[in-house]
Amino acid sequence: MSRPSFTKRNQGFPVTEPIPIVCDLTDAPDTPAARLEAYARLFSLGLQSSERTATGMRWRFRHSHEAEDLARELAALENACCGFMTTTVTVVGDELRWDATTVDDPMAQAVLDLMRELPAHVGAAGRVLPAIPTE
């Protein structure tokens, strides 16, 4: 079964092409473990909330130059490895916002939900924490 095509923006022009729902770290300058450690560091720099938005997900941080630099570095890495997802970092007043959106695909939306929940599952050293039973 072939995947549907989605419209993706490429340098401001719509391009219709199949977009694979995959994160490819083959050419990444870091490892998955190093990436998780960087996220743990980012979350420790003032994460305020993690929420679903109408078009994706958002993390809100207290703004600092250190958090902004690290967030922009991580967003660039994510944009390079996950072509189905677009991550942007903006500063609004004293707040740093990380916004991520995906193509309209159930698998892509599931990845986005996992991303939104990442702060609850990554420990201070970047290790994935075991799930805590909710019952």
C-alpha positions in Angstrom: 0.0 0.0 0.0 1.5 3.4 -1.0 1.4 6.4 1.3 -0.6 9.4 0.2 1.2 12.5 -1.1 1.2 15.6 1.0 1.8 19.2 0.2 5.1 20.4 1.7 6.5 23.9 1.5 9.9 24.1 -0.1 11.5 27.6 -0.1 8.0 29.2 -0.1 6.6 27.1 -3.0 4.2 24.2 -2.5 5.7 20.9 -3.7 3.6 17.7 -3.8 5.7 14.7 -3.0 5.5 11.6 -0.9 6.8 12.5 2.6 8.1 9.5 4.5 7.1 9.4 8.2 10.6 8.6 9.5 13.3 10.3 11.5 16.6 9.6 9.8 19.7 10.3 11.9 22.0 8.7 9.3 23.8 12.0 8.5 23.2 13.6 11.9 26.2 15.1 13.7 25.0 13.6 17.0 23.7 10.2 18.3 20.3 9.4 19.7 21.8 9.4 23.2 23.4 12.7 22.7 20.2 14.2 21.4 18.3 13.0 24.5 21.0 14.5 26.7 20.6 17.8 24.8 16.8 17.7 25.3 17.3 17.0 29.0 19.6 20.0 29.2 17.0 22.2 27.3 14.2 21.1 29.6 16.3 22.0 32.7 16.7 25.5 31.4 13.2 26.6 32.2 10.5 24.4 30.6 7.2 25.9 31.7 4.6 23.8 29.8 4.0 21.3 27.1 0.8 21.5 25.2 -1.1 20.5 22.0 -2.0 23.4 19.8 -4.5 23.6 16.9 -1.8 22.8 14.4 0.8 20.8 16.4 2.5 21.0 19.8 4.3 23.7 21.8 6.8 23.8 24.6 7.1 27.1 26.5 10.3 28.1 28.3 11.5 31.0 30.4 13.7 32.8 27.9 17.5 32.8 28.3 20.1 33.1 25.7 21.4 29.6 26.6 18.0 28.1 26.2 17.4 29.9 22.9 20.7 28.8 21.4 20.2 25.2 22.4 16.6 25.2 21.2 17.6 26.6 17.9 20.3 24.0 17.5 18.0 21.2 18.4 15.2 22.5 16.1 17.7 22.6 13.2 18.7 19.0 13.9 15.1 17.9 14.0 14.2 19.7 10.8 17.1 17.9 9.1 16.2 14.4 10.2 12.4 14.5 10.2 11.1 15.8 6.9 7.5 15.3 7.9 7.8 17.7 10.8 8.6 21.4 11.0 10.0 22.9 14.1 10.3 26.6 14.8 11.7 28.5 17.8 10.5 32.0 18.6 10.8 34.5 21.4 7.7 36.3 22.6 8.5 38.7 25.4 10.3 36.8 28.1 9.0 33.5 26.7 10.8 31.0 24.4 8.4 28.9 22.3 9.2 25.6 20.5 6.5 24.8 18.0 6.3 21.7 15.9 3.8 20.7 13.2 3.5 17.7 11.0 1.9 16.6 7.8 -1.7 15.4 8.1 -1.0 11.8 8.7 -1.9 9.6 11.8 1.6 8.3 12.1 3.1 11.8 12.0 0.6 13.0 14.6 1.6 10.1 16.8 5.2 11.1 16.6 4.2 14.7 17.4 2.4 13.4 20.5 5.5 11.5 21.6 7.5 14.6 21.1 5.1 16.7 23.3 5.4 14.1 26.0 9.2 13.9 25.9 9.8 16.2 28.9 8.0 13.7 31.2 10.1 10.8 30.0 13.7 12.2 29.8 15.7 12.3 33.0 18.4 14.8 33.9 21.1 12.8 32.2 19.1 12.2 29.1 18.0 8.7 30.0 14.5 7.7 29.1 12.7 7.1 32.4 10.4 4.1 32.9 6.7 4.8 32.4 5.0 5.3 35.7 1.8 3.3 36.0 -1.3 5.5 36.2 -3.6 3.0 37.8 
